[in-house]
């Protein structure tokens, strides 16, 4: 087993996708994990699970409770505390809200705003905050979990998708910035298709849902290979290529 110390941070650590990715990384040698979320008890449960799976005497796990991931001051303070002793090797940002349907959000601008903040602004705050520290170190990998919903605005989920699409543009700009700086910081956007998690419980029986363990393996493999974009499962790369390139006069006739 690789004994080199490695530090992993999970933002939105109670996400089933995030915790399954962490299980793989921990078993592959990460010995320090920091969990960020809103519910300390659930974070501690995730931490206990990872500790058992690590098999390392030097494994450590800590929890940071952030009640509002859209509050810049709170996010900054949390990040600075985490990076004080050592800057993470990988930060996986799974911050986001449930997949609300547009019909509900269109009628409630407050909820619409919350969706955009949680799915777009909050992940970007964490990404930029950790990237600042990684730039000083000259190394690190920021991974943001987006969604295939962000590839093209569709009638059923364009509010959720719009928040996720922000991650693409921001990540592209970050990669350009670090390339010009000749800095070794990497940025990846992950785009899972519909996956069997509590967030998609209402979709069971309506659409084919991927197994979360398979999705996690796909994500970890893509991140470890340094890919800029990871579709999980990989078939979604082709599916979304087709959807993105449909002419508007065809696309606007489809209920997808």
Buried (B, 14 or more C-beta within 10 A) or exposed (E): EEEEEBBBBBBBBBBBBBBBBBBBBBBEBBBBBBBBBBBEEBBEBBBEBBBEBBEBEEBBBBBBEBEEBBBEEBBBBBBEEBBEEEBBBBBBBBBBBBBBEBEEBEEEEEBBBBBBBBBBBBBBBBBBBBBBBBBEBEEBBBBBBBBBBBBBEBEBBBBBBBBBBBBBEBBBEBBEBBEEEEBEBBBBBBBBBBBBBEBBEEBEEEEEBBEBBBBBBBBBBBBEEEBEBBBBBEEBBEBBEEBEEBEEEEBEEEEE
